Structures are given as C-alpha cells and as structure tokens.
Amino acid sequence: MLSIRDCLDYCDLTEEEVALIAEHEGIPDAAAAQVACGLVQTPEGVLLLTQYMLDLIEKADARGDNEKAESARSLCARFMTDHPLPH
C-alpha cells in the first residue's frame, strides 16, 4: 500500500493539490492522492484534474470566497505548469 508521501513523490503533486482534488471528489486525501497519481499519468487524466481545480475556483467565486478562489487559482496555475497538456 502506497502512502500519501509515496504518491506525492511519484507523481509530483503537492499536498495542497491533492487536498483540492479530495475536496472536489469528497474523498479522503489518501484516496485522492492515489487517484491523482494514476490520473496524472495520462493527458486525459491531467485534463480531468485541471477541470476539478477549475470547478473549485468557479464554486469559490460563486460564493464570494475570494481567498479560496485565489488559492485554488495559484495551485491550478502551478499544476498546469508542472503538467502541461500536449498540443
């Protein structure tokens, strides 16, 4: 069984990125780390993870939670830089 740290180290995700994925999916961080570790290995998975983050930004904006929205924007930008989609 992989630990959260193993997953993060393997797929180059941060704890904050995994926390956003866990929030979006309503699952524990450990489960989100394992799911994200698999998804980040394919362009389709990277696109899906990016969409999760964009969904959370949109929801935070809609409820006026500017701090959460800005934090999620920053994490999404880092994720997109670290895991670019092929053109």
C-alpha positions as CSV (number, residue, x, y, z in Angstrom):
1,M,0.0,0.0,0.0
2,L,1.4,3.4,-1.0
3,S,1.5,6.2,1.5
4,I,0.3,9.7,0.6
5,R,4.0,10.7,0.6
6,D,4.9,7.9,-1.9
7,C,2.1,9.1,-4.2
8,L,3.1,12.7,-4.0
9,D,6.8,11.9,-4.6
10,Y,5.9,9.6,-7.5
11,C,3.6,11.9,-9.4
12,D,5.0,15.3,-8.4
13,L,1.8,16.7,-6.8
14,T,1.7,18.9,-3.7
15,E,-0.3,18.2,-0.6
16,E,-2.4,21.3,-1.5
17,E,-3.2,20.0,-5.0
18,V,-4.3,16.6,-3.5
19,A,-6.4,18.5,-0.9
20,L,-8.2,20.3,-3.8
21,I,-8.9,17.0,-5.6
22,A,-10.1,15.4,-2.3
23,E,-12.4,18.4,-1.8
24,H,-13.8,18.2,-5.3
25,E,-14.4,14.5,-5.1
26,G,-15.5,14.4,-1.4
27,I,-12.9,11.7,-0.6
28,P,-10.1,11.5,2.0
29,D,-6.7,12.9,1.0
30,A,-5.1,9.4,0.9
31,A,-7.7,8.2,-1.6
32,A,-7.3,11.5,-3.6
33,A,-3.5,11.0,-3.7
34,Q,-3.9,7.5,-5.2
35,V,-6.5,8.6,-7.7
36,A,-4.5,11.6,-8.8
37,C,-1.3,9.6,-9.0
38,G,-3.0,7.5,-11.7
39,L,-4.7,10.3,-13.5
40,V,-1.6,12.5,-13.8
41,Q,0.0,9.8,-15.9
42,T,-2.2,10.5,-19.0
43,P,-3.2,13.6,-20.9
44,E,-6.8,12.9,-20.3
45,G,-6.2,12.5,-16.6
46,V,-4.3,15.8,-16.4
47,L,-7.2,17.5,-18.2
48,L,-9.6,16.0,-15.7
49,L,-7.6,17.1,-12.7
50,T,-7.3,20.6,-14.2
51,Q,-11.1,20.6,-14.6
52,Y,-11.5,19.6,-11.0
53,M,-9.4,22.6,-9.9
54,L,-11.3,25.0,-12.3
55,D,-14.6,23.7,-10.9
56,L,-13.5,24.6,-7.4
57,I,-12.4,28.1,-8.5
58,E,-15.7,28.7,-10.0
59,K,-17.6,27.5,-6.9
60,A,-15.5,29.6,-4.6
61,D,-16.0,32.7,-6.9
62,A,-19.8,32.0,-6.9
63,R,-20.0,32.0,-3.1
64,G,-17.7,35.0,-2.8
65,D,-14.9,33.2,-1.2
66,N,-12.1,35.2,-2.7
67,E,-9.3,33.7,-0.6
68,K,-10.2,30.2,-1.5
69,A,-10.6,31.1,-5.2
70,E,-7.2,32.8,-5.3
71,S,-5.5,29.9,-3.5
72,A,-7.1,27.5,-6.0
73,R,-6.1,29.6,-8.9
74,S,-2.5,29.6,-7.8
75,L,-2.5,25.9,-7.3
76,C,-4.1,25.3,-10.6
77,A,-1.5,27.5,-12.4
78,R,1.3,25.6,-10.8
79,F,-0.3,22.3,-11.7
80,M,-0.7,23.4,-15.3
81,T,2.9,24.5,-15.4
82,D,4.2,21.2,-14.0
83,H,1.8,19.0,-16.0
84,P,1.3,20.7,-19.4
85,L,-1.0,19.2,-21.9
86,P,0.4,18.3,-25.3
87,H,-0.9,20.4,-28.2
